Amino acid sequence: MKLQSISFDVVIHRVWLRIAEAAYVGQCEAAIFRILLGAYFLFNLKAFSWISAAPAAWFDPPFLSFANAYGSFPPNWFFYGVDMLLPLACFCVAAGVKARVAGLTIALLYISASNFSYSFGKIDHGGVLIHTTLICLSFSNWGCRYALLPDRPLSDARHNGSFGILAIVVAFAMFTAGFEKAYVWIDFDPSTSGFLAWFNGGYYTLERQHFLAPIVEILPPLVYELFDYSAVLFELSGLLFLVAGRRFWHGWLIAACCFHLGNLLLLNILFTPHAVVYGAFLIAPIAGSLRNGLPLPPAFLKVAMMAAVALTLYQLMVRFLYIRALESGSIAVNEDANMFAMYVSLVIWLCLIGFSVFGFVKGERRGASPAKEELSPAV
């Protein structure tokens, strides 16, 4: 029994070493990703002040929601405060002002306020992974470089472990999506199609008729079946590619980017936050290799800091005006906002795929992976 237990522990240890090595991101590269993530949030901050205008009778959260513990919508100042604190916390992440605490603060504010935004009968799962990324990487050393107020450095094992855990979360999240589809989509019946069910609902009900969506109806039935089977197999395979090694993991992430780009072009479904999550493993190492070949000049950091300050002030001003408009009841709906978001998403996915393929073809730099002793301690 003892021998079997030791053997099992050894297997788990070796699997973890492979995962941590496949997901490895250096501290300088993690800091560059932190700046990019903070900039993304400053460009794309969700607002929660609109909930303050909802009637109390609309409050109907899911059974397991934190909002049930409160019993009703909080006072207006709660949502106003969240909207004003979020830009400040995002600035702290981008500028490296105690980024560890700032990242956890953003996640806490988003999760708390989202519980009440999900109290109207619809749950949006699009932001789950990016907030999980904030939580995982807040326990790394991403706030120790290129930072105004650096975090206290943690051990290499904890830093590498945070990226390893994030990789497991990403692969497992995709696995759960594929596992649910497998029960319905893998039916070996060409007269039914899970992909086409998604397409018809979006195309005719939600008017998702942009980019390549109009050509879907003229595709042969065999293509729909291929979409069904390939989507399920791809989503189930993430954990296998993660354990297989670094190159396999990066290849699977590039395939995931192409998968989401196809969703955008054919189904007009936005998964832009996922591009940021994949960027933790794809963009950051490329940025790190560029940094080693061409060190970041001090002027670049000053310009980046000024841009972060300007974006923060812009977000604060927009949110203040939005709250004032809510109080006066004069909110206008921008019907072109969703189309603009789709074009922005298209650009982000294309850039991410282009940079990632460049890095993948170029190959890993010598010494880019950590030493085994850096990974071996438990997280």
C-alpha positions as CSV (number, residue, x, y, z in Angstrom):
1,M,0.0,0.0,0.0
2,K,2.8,2.4,0.9
3,L,4.6,1.6,-2.3
4,Q,1.5,2.3,-4.3
5,S,1.0,5.6,-2.5
6,I,4.5,6.7,-3.2
7,S,4.2,5.8,-6.9
8,F,1.0,7.8,-7.1
9,D,2.7,10.8,-5.5
10,V,5.5,10.5,-8.0
11,V,3.2,10.4,-10.9
12,I,1.3,13.5,-9.7
13,H,4.5,15.3,-9.1
14,R,5.8,14.6,-12.6
15,V,2.5,15.6,-14.2
16,W,2.6,18.9,-12.3
17,L,6.2,19.5,-13.4
18,R,5.1,19.0,-17.0
19,I,2.2,21.4,-16.6
20,A,4.2,24.1,-14.8
21,E,7.0,23.9,-17.5
22,A,4.4,24.1,-20.3
23,A,2.8,27.1,-18.8
24,Y,6.0,28.8,-17.7
25,V,6.2,32.6,-18.1
26,G,9.2,34.6,-16.9
27,Q,8.8,37.4,-14.4
28,C,9.7,40.2,-16.9
29,E,7.3,38.7,-19.4
30,A,4.6,38.4,-16.7
31,A,5.1,42.1,-15.9
32,I,4.6,43.1,-19.6
33,F,1.4,41.0,-19.7
34,R,0.3,42.8,-16.5
35,I,0.6,46.1,-18.2
36,L,-1.3,44.9,-21.3
37,L,-4.0,43.4,-19.1
38,G,-4.4,46.7,-17.2
39,A,-4.6,48.6,-20.4
40,Y,-7.3,46.2,-21.7
41,F,-9.4,46.8,-18.6
42,L,-9.0,50.5,-18.9
43,F,-10.2,50.3,-22.5
44,N,-13.0,47.9,-21.8
45,L,-14.4,48.5,-18.3
46,K,-17.9,47.2,-17.5
47,A,-20.3,49.5,-15.7
48,F,-22.7,48.5,-13.0
49,S,-24.4,51.8,-12.1
50,W,-27.3,51.0,-14.4
51,I,-28.5,48.4,-11.8
52,S,-29.4,51.2,-9.4
53,A,-32.2,52.2,-11.8
54,A,-33.8,48.7,-11.7
55,P,-37.1,48.2,-9.8
56,A,-36.8,46.1,-6.6
57,A,-39.4,43.7,-8.1
58,W,-36.9,42.6,-10.7
59,F,-34.6,41.1,-8.1
60,D,-34.6,37.4,-8.7
61,P,-31.0,36.0,-8.4
62,P,-30.1,32.3,-8.8
63,F,-30.2,30.1,-5.8
64,L,-26.5,29.9,-5.2
65,S,-25.8,33.5,-5.9
66,F,-24.1,35.7,-3.3
67,A,-26.9,38.3,-3.9
68,N,-29.4,36.0,-2.2
69,A,-27.5,36.6,1.1
70,Y,-28.2,40.3,0.7
71,G,-31.9,39.8,-0.1
72,S,-32.3,42.8,-2.4
73,F,-30.4,45.3,-4.5
74,P,-27.9,47.3,-2.5
75,P,-28.1,51.1,-2.2
76,N,-27.2,53.2,-5.2
77,W,-23.9,54.3,-3.7
78,F,-22.6,50.7,-3.8
79,F,-22.8,50.5,-7.6
80,Y,-21.6,54.1,-8.0
81,G,-18.6,53.3,-5.8
82,V,-17.8,50.1,-7.7
83,D,-17.8,52.1,-11.0
84,M,-15.4,54.7,-9.6
85,L,-13.1,52.3,-7.8
86,L,-12.6,50.0,-10.8
87,P,-10.6,52.5,-13.0
88,L,-8.3,53.3,-10.1
89,A,-7.6,49.6,-9.4
90,C,-7.0,49.0,-13.1
91,F,-4.5,51.8,-13.2
92,C,-2.7,50.3,-10.2
93,V,-2.4,47.0,-12.1
94,A,-1.1,48.6,-15.2
95,A,1.3,50.9,-13.4
96,G,2.4,48.3,-10.9
97,V,1.1,50.0,-7.7
98,K,0.8,47.0,-5.4
99,A,-0.5,45.0,-8.4
100,R,-1.1,42.0,-6.2
101,V,-3.7,43.7,-4.1
102,A,-5.1,45.7,-7.0
103,G,-5.7,42.6,-9.1
104,L,-7.6,40.9,-6.2
105,T,-9.6,44.1,-5.7
106,I,-10.7,44.2,-9.3
107,A,-11.8,40.6,-9.1
108,L,-13.6,41.2,-5.8
109,L,-15.5,44.2,-7.2
110,Y,-16.4,42.5,-10.4
111,I,-17.6,39.3,-8.7
112,S,-19.6,41.2,-6.1
113,A,-21.3,43.6,-8.6
114,S,-21.9,40.8,-11.2
115,N,-23.9,38.8,-8.7
116,F,-26.5,41.6,-8.7
117,S,-26.3,42.1,-12.5
118,Y,-27.1,38.4,-12.9
119,S,-30.2,38.8,-10.7
120,F,-32.4,39.5,-13.8
121,G,-32.5,36.0,-15.2
122,K,-29.5,36.0,-17.5
123,I,-25.9,34.9,-16.6
124,D,-23.1,36.0,-18.8
125,H,-20.1,33.7,-18.5
126,G,-17.8,35.6,-20.8
127,G,-15.9,37.4,-18.0
128,V,-15.2,34.3,-15.8
129,L,-11.8,33.4,-17.2
130,I,-10.4,36.8,-17.2
131,H,-11.2,37.4,-13.6
132,T,-9.9,34.0,-12.7
133,T,-6.7,35.1,-14.5
134,L,-6.5,38.2,-12.2
135,I,-6.9,36.0,-9.1
136,C,-4.3,33.4,-10.2
137,L,-1.7,35.8,-11.4
138,S,-2.1,38.1,-8.3
139,F,-0.2,35.3,-6.5
140,S,2.7,35.5,-9.0
141,N,5.6,38.0,-9.3
142,W,4.0,40.0,-12.1
143,G,4.0,43.1,-9.9
144,C,7.7,43.0,-9.2
145,R,9.1,44.4,-12.5
146,Y,8.2,47.6,-14.4
147,A,6.3,48.7,-11.3
148,L,5.9,52.0,-9.4
149,L,5.4,50.3,-6.1
150,P,6.6,46.7,-6.6
151,D,5.1,43.8,-4.8
152,R,7.2,41.7,-2.4
153,P,8.8,38.9,-4.5
154,L,7.5,35.4,-3.9
155,S,9.4,32.2,-4.6
156,D,9.9,31.0,-8.1
157,A,7.8,27.9,-7.3
158,R,4.8,30.1,-6.4
159,H,5.3,32.3,-9.4
160,N,5.4,29.4,-11.8
161,G,2.7,27.6,-9.9
162,S,0.2,30.5,-10.4
163,F,0.6,30.2,-14.2
164,G,0.4,26.4,-14.0
165,I,-2.9,26.6,-12.1
166,L,-4.2,29.2,-14.6
167,A,-3.4,26.8,-17.5
168,I,-5.3,24.0,-15.7
169,V,-8.3,26.3,-15.2
170,V,-8.3,27.3,-18.9
171,A,-8.0,23.7,-20.2
172,F,-10.6,22.4,-17.7
173,A,-13.0,25.3,-18.6
174,M,-12.8,24.3,-22.2
175,F,-13.2,20.6,-21.3
176,T,-16.5,21.3,-19.5
177,A,-17.8,23.1,-22.6
178,G,-16.9,20.2,-24.8
179,F,-18.2,17.6,-22.3
180,E,-21.7,19.2,-22.3
181,K,-21.7,19.4,-26.1
182,A,-20.6,15.8,-26.6
183,Y,-24.0,14.4,-25.3
184,V,-25.9,16.2,-28.0
185,W,-23.5,17.1,-30.8
186,I,-21.9,13.6,-31.3
187,D,-25.0,11.8,-32.5
188,F,-23.8,10.5,-35.9
189,D,-27.0,11.9,-37.4
190,P,-26.4,14.2,-40.4
191,S,-30.0,15.5,-40.2
192,T,-29.2,17.3,-36.9
193,S,-26.5,19.8,-36.1
194,G,-25.5,21.5,-32.8
195,F,-23.6,24.2,-34.7
196,L,-26.6,25.0,-36.9
197,A,-28.8,25.2,-33.8
198,W,-26.5,27.9,-32.4
199,F,-26.4,29.7,-35.8
200,N,-30.2,29.7,-36.5
201,G,-31.0,31.2,-33.1
202,G,-28.4,33.9,-33.4
203,Y,-29.0,34.7,-37.1
204,Y,-32.8,34.9,-37.1
205,T,-33.6,35.9,-33.6
206,L,-30.6,38.1,-32.5
207,E,-29.8,39.3,-36.1
208,R,-26.2,38.1,-35.9
209,Q,-25.8,38.5,-39.7
210,H,-22.3,40.1,-40.1
211,F,-18.9,39.0,-41.5
212,L,-19.2,35.4,-42.9
213,A,-22.6,34.5,-41.3
214,P,-24.6,34.7,-44.6
215,I,-22.5,31.9,-46.2
216,V,-23.3,29.4,-43.5
217,E,-26.7,28.5,-45.0
218,I,-25.2,27.5,-48.3
219,L,-22.6,25.1,-46.8
220,P,-23.2,21.3,-47.3
221,P,-24.6,19.3,-44.4
222,L,-21.3,17.4,-44.1
223,V,-19.5,20.6,-43.1
224,Y,-22.0,21.1,-40.2
225,E,-21.2,17.6,-39.0
226,L,-17.5,18.3,-39.2
227,F,-18.0,21.5,-37.2
228,D,-19.9,19.5,-34.5
229,Y,-17.3,16.8,-34.1
230,S,-14.2,18.9,-34.4
231,A,-15.5,21.5,-31.9
232,V,-16.2,18.8,-29.3
233,L,-12.9,17.0,-29.8
234,F,-10.9,20.2,-29.7
235,E,-12.6,21.4,-26.4
236,L,-12.0,18.1,-24.7
237,S,-8.3,17.9,-25.7
238,G,-6.9,20.9,-23.8
239,L,-5.7,19.0,-20.7
240,L,-3.9,16.4,-22.9
241,F,-2.0,19.1,-24.8
242,L,-1.1,20.8,-21.6
243,V,0.5,17.7,-20.2
244,A,2.1,16.9,-23.5
245,G,4.5,19.8,-23.2
246,R,5.1,23.5,-23.9
247,R,5.1,23.4,-27.7
248,F,1.9,21.3,-27.7
249,W,0.2,23.7,-25.2
250,H,1.1,26.7,-27.3
251,G,-0.1,25.0,-30.4
252,W,-3.4,24.2,-28.7
253,L,-3.8,27.9,-27.6
254,I,-3.2,29.0,-31.2
255,A,-5.9,26.6,-32.3
256,A,-8.2,28.0,-29.6
257,C,-7.6,31.5,-31.0
258,C,-8.6,30.3,-34.5
259,F,-11.6,28.5,-33.0
260,H,-12.8,31.7,-31.4
261,L,-12.1,33.7,-34.5
262,G,-14.3,31.2,-36.4
263,N,-17.0,31.8,-33.8
264,L,-16.8,35.5,-34.4
265,L,-16.9,35.3,-38.2
266,L,-19.6,32.6,-38.5
267,L,-21.7,33.0,-35.4
268,N,-20.9,36.6,-34.5
269,I,-20.2,35.5,-30.9
270,L,-17.7,37.7,-28.9
271,F,-15.1,36.0,-26.7
272,T,-12.7,38.9,-26.6
273,P,-11.7,38.4,-22.9
274,H,-10.5,34.9,-23.8
275,A,-7.9,36.5,-26.1
276,V,-6.5,38.3,-23.1
277,V,-6.3,35.1,-21.1
278,Y,-4.6,33.2,-23.9
279,G,-2.2,36.2,-24.2
280,A,-0.8,35.4,-20.7
281,F,0.9,32.4,-22.4
282,L,1.3,33.6,-26.0
283,I,1.9,37.3,-26.2
284,A,4.0,37.7,-23.0
285,P,6.8,35.3,-24.0
286,I,7.0,37.0,-27.4
287,A,7.2,40.4,-25.7
288,G,9.9,39.1,-23.5
289,S,12.0,37.9,-26.4
290,L,11.6,41.3,-28.0
291,R,12.5,42.9,-24.8
292,N,15.8,40.9,-24.6
293,G,16.7,41.9,-28.1
294,L,15.7,45.5,-27.7
295,P,15.5,46.7,-24.1
296,L,12.6,49.0,-23.2
297,P,13.8,52.6,-23.1
298,P,12.9,54.8,-20.1
299,A,10.9,57.1,-22.5
300,F,8.6,54.2,-23.4
301,L,7.8,53.6,-19.8
302,K,7.0,57.3,-19.2
303,V,4.7,57.4,-22.3
304,A,3.0,54.2,-21.1
305,M,2.5,55.7,-17.7
306,M,1.1,59.0,-19.1
307,A,-1.3,56.9,-21.3
308,A,-2.5,54.9,-18.3
309,V,-3.1,58.1,-16.3
310,A,-5.1,59.6,-19.3
311,L,-7.2,56.4,-19.7
312,T,-7.9,56.3,-16.0
313,L,-9.0,60.0,-15.9
314,Y,-11.1,59.4,-19.1
315,Q,-12.9,56.4,-17.5
316,L,-13.5,58.3,-14.3
317,M,-15.0,61.2,-16.2
318,V,-17.2,59.0,-18.4
319,R,-18.5,57.1,-15.4
320,F,-19.2,60.3,-13.5
321,L,-21.2,61.7,-16.5
322,Y,-23.0,58.3,-16.8
323,I,-24.1,58.4,-13.1
324,R,-25.3,62.0,-13.6
325,A,-27.3,60.9,-16.6
326,L,-28.8,58.0,-14.6
327,E,-29.9,60.3,-11.9
328,S,-31.6,62.6,-14.5
329,G,-33.1,59.7,-16.4
330,S,-31.5,60.7,-19.8
331,I,-29.7,57.6,-20.9
332,A,-29.2,57.0,-24.6
333,V,-28.6,53.6,-26.2
334,N,-25.8,53.4,-28.7
335,E,-26.9,50.8,-31.3
336,D,-23.5,50.8,-33.0
337,A,-21.6,49.8,-29.9
338,N,-21.9,46.1,-30.5
339,M,-20.8,46.3,-34.1
340,F,-17.8,48.4,-33.0
341,A,-17.0,45.8,-30.4
342,M,-17.1,43.1,-33.0
343,Y,-14.5,44.9,-35.2
344,V,-12.3,45.5,-32.2
345,S,-12.5,41.8,-31.3
346,L,-11.7,40.8,-34.9
347,V,-8.5,43.0,-34.8
348,I,-7.5,41.6,-31.4
349,W,-7.9,37.9,-32.6
350,L,-6.0,38.5,-35.8
351,C,-3.1,40.3,-34.0
352,L,-2.9,37.6,-31.4
353,I,-2.9,34.8,-33.9
354,G,-0.3,36.6,-36.0
355,F,2.1,37.2,-33.1
356,S,1.5,33.7,-31.7
357,V,2.2,31.9,-35.1
358,F,5.4,34.1,-35.4
359,G,6.5,33.0,-32.0
360,F,5.6,29.3,-32.6
361,V,7.4,29.1,-35.9
362,K,10.4,30.9,-34.5
363,G,10.6,28.3,-31.7
364,E,11.4,28.6,-28.0
365,R,14.5,30.5,-27.1
366,R,17.2,28.5,-25.4
367,G,16.8,28.7,-21.6
368,A,13.2,30.0,-21.9
369,S,11.9,27.2,-19.6
370,P,12.6,27.1,-15.9
371,A,14.9,24.7,-14.2
372,K,13.3,21.6,-12.6
373,E,14.2,22.7,-9.1
374,E,12.2,26.0,-9.6
375,L,9.1,24.0,-10.2
376,S,9.4,21.1,-7.8
377,P,8.1,22.6,-4.5
378,A,4.4,22.4,-3.9
379,V,2.3,25.4,-4.7
